[in-house]
Amino acid sequence: MSPFETGLDRSAANCAALTPVSFLARAADAFADRLAVIDGDRRLTYRALDARCRRLAAALGGRGIGRLDTVAILAGNVPAMIEAHFAVPMLGGVLNPLNTRLDAATLAASLTHGGARALIVDAPFRALAAEALEAVPNPILVIAVDDPGGGGLAYEDLVAEGDPDFVGPGPDDEWQSLCLLYTSGTTGDPKGAVYSHRGAYLQALGNALTFGLSPGSVYLWTLPMFHCSGWSYPWAVVAAGGTQVCLRRVEPAAIYRAIAEHGVTHLCGAPIVLSMIVNAPADVRRPFPQRVRCATGGAAPPSTVIAAMEAAGFAVTHLYGATESYGPATICVPGPDWDRLEPGERHRRMARQGVALPTVEAVRVVDPGTLAAVPRDGATVGEIALRGNTVMKGYLKNPEATAATLRDGWYLSGDLAVQHPDGQIEIKDRAKDIIISGGENISSLEIEEVLTRHPAVMLAAVVAQPDAKWGESPCAFLELKAGATPPSEAEIVAFCRAGLARFKVPKRIVFGPLPKTATGKIQKFVLREQARAP
Amino acid sequence: MSPFETGLDRSAANCAALTPVSFLARAADAFADRLAVIDGDRRLTYRALDARCRRLAAALGGRGIGRLDTVAILAGNVPAMIEAHFAVPMLGGVLNPLNTRLDAATLAASLTHGGARALIVDAPFRALAAEALEAVPNPILVIAVDDPGGGGLAYEDLVAEGDPDFVGPGPDDEWQSLCLLYTSGTTGDPKGAVYSHRGAYLQALGNALTFGLSPGSVYLWTLPMFHCSGWSYPWAVVAAGGTQVCLRRVEPAAIYRAIAEHGVTHLCGAPIVLSMIVNAPADVRRPFPQRVRCATGGAAPPSTVIAAMEAAGFAVTHLYGATESYGPATICVPGPDWDRLEPGERHRRMARQGVALPTVEAVRVVDPGTLAAVPRDGATVGEIALRGNTVMKGYLKNPEATAATLRDGWYLSGDLAVQHPDGQIEIKDRAKDIIISGGENISSLEIEEVLTRHPAVMLAAVVAQPDAKWGESPCAFLELKAGATPPSEAEIVAFCRAGLARFKVPKRIVFGPLPKTATGKIQKFVLREQARAP
């Protein structure tokens, strides 16, 4: 045996399981008196947050919750949500954040499938939870947040009964399951992605590093924390020692108020959050001196939105990821020469999905058949494939879906993209969102990009509709800006003809609010059904 | 078995060994055309750096170097040093950076003890290496950098013979040994600290996050890369996707030139580097628009030096760490209210060693007997203890020293400190640097802090000398600034009396250059011997 393998073993001095729980212990030690959480008039220092998490863990442990027990939470962006992200893992349990915009039947299915032993319910979702629980066969301890008259066990009473110096067992091993996240349902088929302590620790560091978090950062919660565990930011902000600002309702006045009052430096959100910010009425806007970094995923923000965000004091960063990748897997890093580009071209590049986080092992755009990388030519479309420690362990109790998704050493995302010569990837479409018309592939994204340039259009979604002659043709759904003069279908068609090849122009235009998931993603499967109806 | 332990196994899709080698592959993919290395007129993009490292690894592999084989390197801060930090780990080998300022006998002892199979030698150290090699019994492949007439195998020829697309085996396991670093010898007793792939990966992320590195960062090599593998910055800068600027000779003109010409944003260095910067003659100073972040370890920089650095365009960050902790383990994070402090008080706080990096599991100031934490009162002195993944695996072939240093779940540093109520630690002294005079403990640091305030003093070191009456008394060694009027011994004593308790005033003053290690640390063991001589 080599001398490098002798007398150099792991010990408590030089090896610790990677777990995001460590970040809280470290922050409480390093930054005891600094602000960890702001929630309205309430303030928690890191000392207080740490003590509350230990109390919650101790009290849950006292109620019989332990290793690999599931604790579900149905809550908005409240302190209890942040606390649960540390307290449940401290016990070695599994946190299951639930989408608050789902119906009771879907929630009941998740609670049953995930085997929840406890459910923490935030006041606005009391009735929804009660309805869901009626359909769950196994007994669940219900804990009510901010809801003194709500019956059941009050969250604050539970926290009060725990020991503030409790030391939980934590995970046995860093591969241990940490979180269970049901995918948000753009496909109508929810699956429970399982995260590990190791993955969450690394994703938190990758996020903090690439989004520039530091102890001076003030992070505003405009992204739902139930979505991919808030892209792993509850842990990332604590890793950096920054401050988290809770936001119960994501609406323009509350966003501007928080930015101005708390010196917010960073926020994340779906494209809808950017729309809210740039379309905010003048009377709710507030001046602020800092530049606010704003990360967004999902659809590429149109150039006009990026320009309006910059004018309003925000710096936009585009990301790409999935529930299966703990949130962001790639980030758009501006090239050294982008400052010299004319704004339109610069904004088009900023809307790209970017390059792998340093904690991602590899991102490739591959041929879905051979899994070989496509040329980096900005033109050849392939599927985005990821690998590394920040890819989920798999789907809970679903080996078929796991095997189909984690295949040949890659996570296959189902998203279609090109890779540019500079290495940045750019999404062209979801595989299922490609419209095949007369044998030609049409990207629904390309049509949507043109439609959202129309001054009256707030959101656009294009799907395939059956077409007797061409097989499929594009059908556009448009949500208009509040107060905009509604354009006619003919006007929209003429607008598209000016910017698109003839065969790509939508054959049908439908006006009205678009169906969205809880995270602001448009539910194209709903629209596809609508388009299929005659 | 829990459903959270079934069908959710590690696979190539979701689990990869943590190794800093991954950062280079990712940077080459994400930032192929961005600058990785600047060395004089030479420029390496990430594509080029990656290809050169793969070539070097392939060529070393072709010469029989493989898993856990030691490759030593005796070099300044040249590109070969950066390349070796990736190429050798790619092969699963162990890199052993050697201190270029050591004598041939000590180097020979290291080469023999570490079992080096190859030695990469930079041109200026050719004669030194040749002398050392004469005393090494085992055959060593010598590779000459930048030294066409130097005989042996030329580094560039070796690189040229390798395959630029080579994929190395990497480590079998992330705990595998990665680097061997002989401690720099302030105690005269070198030991070989061994790093793991896992530790280096995490230290790189911790550094990049806490020092604020990003793809726009330009890092200047004013710290020797052979010292704790450059505090793990060869990996940290690549993790962030920044640019490394090589500097063959650390001297004021070269530092200012690099800052002005390459837009340097970050540098690290021993306190001697700060002295060089603030004492640089006017004719070598160069104006630059950016603020340069400058991290320093070792002795606390005096308030006057911090103030002068700020005036010259630098922001000083104080760190603390050791070879045994992959470089920095703590960093001084300014409190939110420090901007409002008067400069003297702010600078005193900035000279503290700070709080744990987020990747360090815990830092404590403990009672060396019981290992219980001392009160956070800023007064009770204890020993700094660390634990976590960024503590070394142990000392090579030295189980006694390993057991004495990694004890009861902690790395015991031998450094004495207090912990302030805000959590920041502040070093009071090395355990062996305390002077015990008439039963009173005297901190040599406190006396040195006063001495360095004297306008003629560049560097001060205080050690114990035998004292017939008091047991020990302080003896001061002073290195004066170039061009300063030399003060008399009486003048220095009078200066000390104005700022120190009577019993702390040095009983003897010695003028002259101070003996230093390669990293600018003063070799107190040499001075202690001198002070013991009558």
Chai-1 contact restraints between the chains, C-beta under 6 A:
chainA,res_idxA,chainB,res_idxB,connection_type,confidence,min_distance_angstrom,max_distance_angstrom,comment,restraint_id
A,S2,B,L68,contact,1.0,0.0,6.0,A-B,restraint_1
A,P3,B,K397,contact,1.0,0.0,6.0,A-B,restraint_2
A,F4,B,L68,contact,1.0,0.0,6.0,A-B,restraint_3
A,F4,B,V94,contact,1.0,0.0,6.0,A-B,restraint_4
A,F4,B,S177,contact,1.0,0.0,6.0,A-B,restraint_5
A,G7,B,G394,contact,1.0,0.0,6.0,A-B,restraint_6
A,G7,B,P399,contact,1.0,0.0,6.0,A-B,restraint_7
A,L8,B,V194,contact,1.0,0.0,6.0,A-B,restraint_8
A,L8,B,K393,contact,1.0,0.0,6.0,A-B,restraint_9
A,L8,B,G394,contact,1.0,0.0,6.0,A-B,restraint_10
A,S11,B,L406,contact,1.0,0.0,6.0,A-B,restraint_11
A,A12,B,G409,contact,1.0,0.0,6.0,A-B,restraint_12
A,A13,B,R387,contact,1.0,0.0,6.0,A-B,restraint_13
A,A13,B,V391,contact,1.0,0.0,6.0,A-B,restraint_14
A,A13,B,L406,contact,1.0,0.0,6.0,A-B,restraint_15
A,A13,B,G409,contact,1.0,0.0,6.0,A-B,restraint_16
A,A13,B,W410,contact,1.0,0.0,6.0,A-B,restraint_17
A,A13,B,Y411,contact,1.0,0.0,6.0,A-B,restraint_18
A,N14,B,V391,contact,1.0,0.0,6.0,A-B,restraint_19
A,C15,B,N389,contact,1.0,0.0,6.0,A-B,restraint_20
A,A16,B,E361,contact,1.0,0.0,6.0,A-B,restraint_21
A,A16,B,G388,contact,1.0,0.0,6.0,A-B,restraint_22
A,A16,B,N389,contact,1.0,0.0,6.0,A-B,restraint_23
A,F23,B,P358,contact,1.0,0.0,6.0,A-B,restraint_24
A,R26,B,A356,contact,1.0,0.0,6.0,A-B,restraint_25
A,R26,B,P358,contact,1.0,0.0,6.0,A-B,restraint_26
A,D29,B,G423,contact,1.0,0.0,6.0,A-B,restraint_27
A,A30,B,V355,contact,1.0,0.0,6.0,A-B,restraint_28
A,A30,B,A356,contact,1.0,0.0,6.0,A-B,restraint_29
A,A30,B,G423,contact,1.0,0.0,6.0,A-B,restraint_30
A,A32,B,G423,contact,1.0,0.0,6.0,A-B,restraint_31
A,L68,B,S2,contact,1.0,0.0,6.0,A-B,restraint_32
A,L68,B,F4,contact,1.0,0.0,6.0,A-B,restraint_33
A,V94,B,F4,contact,1.0,0.0,6.0,A-B,restraint_34
A,S177,B,F4,contact,1.0,0.0,6.0,A-B,restraint_35
A,V194,B,L8,contact,1.0,0.0,6.0,A-B,restraint_36
A,L205,B,L205,contact,1.0,0.0,6.0,A-B,restraint_37
A,A208,B,L209,contact,1.0,0.0,6.0,A-B,restraint_38
A,L209,B,A208,contact,1.0,0.0,6.0,A-B,restraint_39
A,L209,B,L209,contact,1.0,0.0,6.0,A-B,restraint_40
A,P215,B,V333,contact,1.0,0.0,6.0,A-B,restraint_41
A,A239,B,P358,contact,1.0,0.0,6.0,A-B,restraint_42
A,V333,B,P215,contact,1.0,0.0,6.0,A-B,restraint_43
A,V355,B,A30,contact,1.0,0.0,6.0,A-B,restraint_44
A,A356,B,R26,contact,1.0,0.0,6.0,A-B,restraint_45
A,A356,B,A30,contact,1.0,0.0,6.0,A-B,restraint_46
A,P358,B,F23,contact,1.0,0.0,6.0,A-B,restraint_47
A,P358,B,R26,contact,1.0,0.0,6.0,A-B,restraint_48
A,P358,B,A239,contact,1.0,0.0,6.0,A-B,restraint_49
A,E361,B,A16,contact,1.0,0.0,6.0,A-B,restraint_50
A,R387,B,A13,contact,1.0,0.0,6.0,A-B,restraint_51
A,G388,B,A16,contact,1.0,0.0,6.0,A-B,restraint_52
A,N389,B,C15,contact,1.0,0.0,6.0,A-B,restraint_53
A,N389,B,A16,contact,1.0,0.0,6.0,A-B,restraint_54
A,V391,B,A13,contact,1.0,0.0,6.0,A-B,restraint_55
A,V391,B,N14,contact,1.0,0.0,6.0,A-B,restraint_56
A,K393,B,L8,contact,1.0,0.0,6.0,A-B,restraint_57
A,G394,B,G7,contact,1.0,0.0,6.0,A-B,restraint_58
A,G394,B,L8,contact,1.0,0.0,6.0,A-B,restraint_59
A,K397,B,P3,contact,1.0,0.0,6.0,A-B,restraint_60
A,P399,B,G7,contact,1.0,0.0,6.0,A-B,restraint_61
A,L406,B,S11,contact,1.0,0.0,6.0,A-B,restraint_62
A,L406,B,A13,contact,1.0,0.0,6.0,A-B,restraint_63
A,G409,B,A12,contact,1.0,0.0,6.0,A-B,restraint_64
A,G409,B,A13,contact,1.0,0.0,6.0,A-B,restraint_65
A,W410,B,A13,contact,1.0,0.0,6.0,A-B,restraint_66
A,Y411,B,A13,contact,1.0,0.0,6.0,A-B,restraint_67
A,G423,B,D29,contact,1.0,0.0,6.0,A-B,restraint_68
A,G423,B,A30,contact,1.0,0.0,6.0,A-B,restraint_69
A,G423,B,A32,contact,1.0,0.0,6.0,A-B,restraint_70
